[in-house]
Amino acid sequence: MGRDERMCSMFIGGSTYQEIGNAYGISRQRVAQILNKVGITGKDGGVSRRSNERKRLKREAIETRFMSFYGCTRGRWRHYRAFHEDIEKTPLYPFKKQKGNAKERNIEWLFNIDEWWEVWNSSGKWEKRGRCLGQYVMARYGDVGPYSKDNVYITTCSENSSYGRALCEARKRAK
C-alpha cells in the first residue's frame, strides 16, 4: 500500500489533515490536495467522520433510553404521541402507568407497547377503558402469571373486580 492509500485510510479512519501531515512531514494543505486528487473530500473522513460518529452514538443512546423507558423506538413513540396533544390521552401514558402498577404489585410485565396496544386496539374498547362502572380494563387469565399478549383479555372493570373477589374467597376456603 502506497503513501497516498495510507493517507486515505488514515483520513477515512478519522485522522485530521493536520495529524496526517504531521505523520508524513507535510502540510495539512498538501494532505488535502493529495486526498482531493484521489476523490476524497473533507466530508469523507477526519473531523467530519468524528462528528458523524458522535452523532451516531448519541442517536443510539437516545434509542436505548426510549426502548428501556417506553418499550419502543423514538419513531414508534412519535407514532403513539401523535394520537392526541395531551400525552395522557395517548397509549404512552396508560402503558407506562399499567407497567408501573404491575411492577408495584410484583407482577411480571412482558409487553412492549406495540403488543400492548394491539390487545387494546383489537378489542375496540380503547375509548371505553377505565376503572368506573361499565368501563374496560386489561385482566390476566385466572389473575395469575405475567402480563403478556397470551395471558390477558379485555373485560369490564366490574367483571374483573367480581372475579377477583370470587377468586379471593375460593383461595380463603382452600386454606
KAKAJO-V274603 format. One record per pair of residues at least 4 apart in sequence whose C-alpha atoms are under 7 Angstrom apart, sorted by sequence separation. I is the first residue (numbers start at 0). J is the second residue. D is the distance in whole Angstrom. If there is no record, write none. Layout:
# KAKAJO-V274603
i-><I & I>
j-><J & J>
d-><D & D>
This chain:
# KAKAJO-V274603
i-><0 & 1 & 2 & 3 & 4 & 5 & 6 & 7 & 8 & 9 & 10 & 14 & 15 & 16 & 17 & 18 & 19 & 20 & 21 & 25 & 26 & 27 & 28 & 29 & 30 & 31 & 32 & 33 & 34 & 35 & 39 & 41 & 44 & 45 & 46 & 47 & 48 & 49 & 50 & 51 & 52 & 53 & 54 & 55 & 56 & 57 & 58 & 59 & 60 & 61 & 62 & 63 & 64 & 65 & 66 & 71 & 72 & 73 & 74 & 75 & 76 & 77 & 90 & 91 & 92 & 93 & 94 & 95 & 96 & 97 & 98 & 99 & 100 & 101 & 102 & 110 & 111 & 112 & 113 & 114 & 115 & 116 & 117 & 118 & 119 & 124 & 130 & 139 & 146 & 147 & 154 & 155 & 156 & 157 & 158 & 159 & 160 & 161 & 162 & 163 & 164 & 165 & 166 & 167 & 168 & 169 & 170 & 0 & 9 & 10 & 14 & 20 & 34 & 35 & 42 & 43 & 65 & 66 & 71 & 83 & 86 & 87 & 101 & 102 & 110 & 119 & 120 & 129 & 145 & 146 & 154 & 20 & 34 & 41 & 65 & 66 & 80 & 83 & 86 & 101 & 119 & 128 & 129 & 130 & 20 & 65 & 82 & 101 & 127 & 128 & 129 & 139 & 65 & 127 & 128 & 80 & 17 & 20 & 62 & 79 & 98 & 140 & 16 & 62 & 79 & 124 & 139 & 140 & 79 & 139 & 6 & 138 & 139 & 16 & 137 & 138 & 16 & 137 & 138 & 137 & 138 & 136 & 137 & 94 & 135 & 136 & 135 & 136 & 135 & 136 & 134 & 135 & 138 & 133 & 134 & 133 & 132 & 131 & 132 & 69 & 90 & 130 & 7 & 16 & 3 & 15 & 13 & 14 & 15 & 122 & 11 & 12 & 13 & 11 & 13 & 115 & 10 & 11 & 114 & 10 & 13 & 13 & 109 & 110 & 108 & 109 & 110 & 107 & 108 & 109 & 110 & 106 & 107 & 108 & 71 & 70 & 71 & 70 & 69>
j-><4 & 5 & 6 & 7 & 8 & 9 & 10 & 11 & 12 & 13 & 14 & 18 & 19 & 20 & 21 & 22 & 23 & 24 & 25 & 29 & 30 & 31 & 32 & 33 & 34 & 35 & 36 & 37 & 38 & 39 & 43 & 45 & 48 & 49 & 50 & 51 & 52 & 53 & 54 & 55 & 56 & 57 & 58 & 59 & 60 & 61 & 62 & 63 & 64 & 65 & 66 & 67 & 68 & 69 & 70 & 75 & 76 & 77 & 78 & 79 & 80 & 81 & 94 & 95 & 96 & 97 & 98 & 99 & 100 & 101 & 102 & 103 & 104 & 105 & 106 & 114 & 115 & 116 & 117 & 118 & 119 & 120 & 121 & 122 & 123 & 128 & 134 & 143 & 150 & 151 & 158 & 159 & 160 & 161 & 162 & 163 & 164 & 165 & 166 & 167 & 168 & 169 & 170 & 171 & 172 & 173 & 174 & 5 & 14 & 15 & 19 & 25 & 39 & 40 & 47 & 48 & 70 & 71 & 76 & 88 & 91 & 92 & 106 & 107 & 115 & 124 & 125 & 134 & 150 & 151 & 159 & 26 & 40 & 47 & 71 & 72 & 86 & 89 & 92 & 107 & 125 & 134 & 135 & 136 & 27 & 72 & 89 & 108 & 134 & 135 & 136 & 146 & 73 & 135 & 136 & 89 & 27 & 30 & 72 & 89 & 108 & 150 & 27 & 73 & 90 & 135 & 150 & 151 & 91 & 151 & 19 & 151 & 152 & 30 & 151 & 152 & 31 & 152 & 153 & 153 & 154 & 153 & 154 & 112 & 153 & 154 & 154 & 155 & 155 & 156 & 155 & 156 & 159 & 155 & 156 & 156 & 156 & 156 & 157 & 95 & 116 & 156 & 34 & 45 & 33 & 45 & 44 & 45 & 46 & 153 & 43 & 44 & 45 & 44 & 46 & 148 & 44 & 45 & 148 & 45 & 48 & 49 & 145 & 146 & 145 & 146 & 147 & 145 & 146 & 147 & 148 & 145 & 146 & 147 & 111 & 111 & 112 & 112 & 112>
d-><6 & 6 & 6 & 6 & 6 & 6 & 6 & 6 & 6 & 6 & 5 & 6 & 6 & 6 & 6 & 6 & 6 & 6 & 6 & 6 & 6 & 6 & 6 & 6 & 6 & 6 & 6 & 7 & 6 & 5 & 6 & 7 & 4 & 6 & 6 & 6 & 6 & 6 & 6 & 6 & 6 & 6 & 6 & 6 & 6 & 6 & 6 & 6 & 6 & 6 & 6 & 6 & 6 & 5 & 4 & 6 & 6 & 6 & 6 & 6 & 6 & 6 & 6 & 6 & 6 & 6 & 6 & 6 & 6 & 6 & 6 & 6 & 6 & 6 & 6 & 6 & 6 & 6 & 6 & 7 & 7 & 6 & 6 & 6 & 7 & 6 & 6 & 6 & 6 & 6 & 7 & 6 & 6 & 6 & 6 & 6 & 6 & 6 & 6 & 6 & 6 & 6 & 6 & 6 & 6 & 6 & 7 & 7 & 5 & 6 & 7 & 5 & 5 & 6 & 6 & 7 & 7 & 5 & 6 & 6 & 7 & 5 & 5 & 7 & 6 & 7 & 6 & 5 & 7 & 6 & 7 & 5 & 7 & 7 & 6 & 6 & 7 & 6 & 6 & 7 & 6 & 5 & 6 & 7 & 5 & 6 & 5 & 7 & 5 & 4 & 6 & 7 & 6 & 6 & 6 & 6 & 5 & 6 & 6 & 6 & 7 & 6 & 5 & 6 & 6 & 7 & 6 & 6 & 7 & 4 & 7 & 5 & 6 & 6 & 6 & 5 & 7 & 6 & 6 & 5 & 7 & 6 & 6 & 7 & 6 & 6 & 5 & 6 & 4 & 6 & 6 & 5 & 7 & 6 & 6 & 7 & 7 & 7 & 6 & 7 & 7 & 6 & 6 & 7 & 7 & 4 & 5 & 5 & 6 & 7 & 6 & 7 & 4 & 4 & 7 & 7 & 5 & 6 & 6 & 5 & 5 & 6 & 7 & 7 & 6 & 6 & 5 & 5 & 5 & 5 & 7 & 6 & 6 & 7 & 7 & 5 & 6 & 6 & 7>
